Structures are given as structure tokens and as C-alpha cells.
């Protein structure tokens, strides 16, 4: 259950750090997310994050713990990248 909580927390941190990032005029680096946020940044970020949480819950429930651990590493790196970029601003 802790892995799932970590994943959800990382999604929230990624969402907030990305909104801060965008608020400082830095464009989204991911072309798919750039398209998703073109109309509404909050909604464009919230919908994929909600889908990711649902997929993570399915992975956790079906015993794909290794996959969830790897995704936590990926999103930890994303959040660290966003925060490091914000420090530079």
C-alpha cells in the first residue's frame, strides 16, 4: 500500500511542480502533455494524472509491484527535474 501512496504523492508533486514551472513561463517539455495543457493547464494535467493513479491502483492490486516501483523512480526523477529547474529561475 505504501508504494501506491508514494505513487499518488509523486503525481501530486509532479502536478504542482509542473504548474509552478508553467507559471514561470517555462514550456512543458513533453509534447503530448504540451498538447493536453494547451486549453487548460490544470485540467490538462489533472486528467492524465487521474488516469495514471487508476492504472497504478490496478498495477498494485494485480501484484505488479516491480512496475510500480519503477514508475515511482521515473516520477521521482520528473519531480526532481522540475524542482531543480525552478531553483534556477
N, C-alpha and C positions, 0 to 999 in steps of 0.2 A: 504493500500500500504506500510505503514511503516513496518508492520510485514514481508512482503515479502523482503523488503530491508534488514531488520535485519537478515533474514534467509540467504540471499545471502552473506552478510558481514560475518556472522559466518562461512559459508562454506569456504570463502577465508581465514579467520583467522585460521580455522582448517587445511586447506591445507598447509599454510605457517608454522604454528607451528609444524605440523607433519613432514614436510620436514626438519625443523631445528632439530627436535627430531632425525630423522633418520641420519642426517648429523653428529650428535654427537655419533653415534654408538648405539643408543638405539633402540631395535627392536620394530616393530609395535605390539601392544597388541591384536588387533582384528585379529583372524585367517583368516577371509575372506579377509580383507584388506592386510594382510601379503602376501597372495597368489596373490592378484591383483598387488601388487607392486614388486613382485619378479623379473620381467623382466625389468620394467621401473617405478621407483617411481613416477615421475611426471605424466606420462600417467596413471599409475595405480591408482593414487589419483584423477586426473582430470576427468576421465570418470564417476566414481561413484558420484563425486561432481556435475557434469553437470546433471546427471540423477536426483539427489536429488533436484536440483534447478527446473528442469522441473516438478517434482512431487509437489514441493511446490507451483509453479505457478498455477498448476491445483487445488491444495487444496484451494489456495487463491481465484481463480476465481470461484470455485464452492461453496464458502461460508464456508469452513471448517476452520474457524478462530481459533477455540479452538485447533484443531490438530496442526495448525501452531505455535500457542503459546507454546504448549507442546514441539514441536520439537526445538523451539528456546531455551527453557530451557535445553533440552538434549545437544544441541551443545554448549551452553554456558558452561556447565559443562565439556564437552570434551576439549574445548579451555583452560579453567582454569586449568584443569588437565595437559595438555601439557605444558602450561607456567610455572606452579608450578614445574613440573618435570625438565624443562630447567633451572630454577633458581638453582636447586640442583646440576646441572652439574657444 
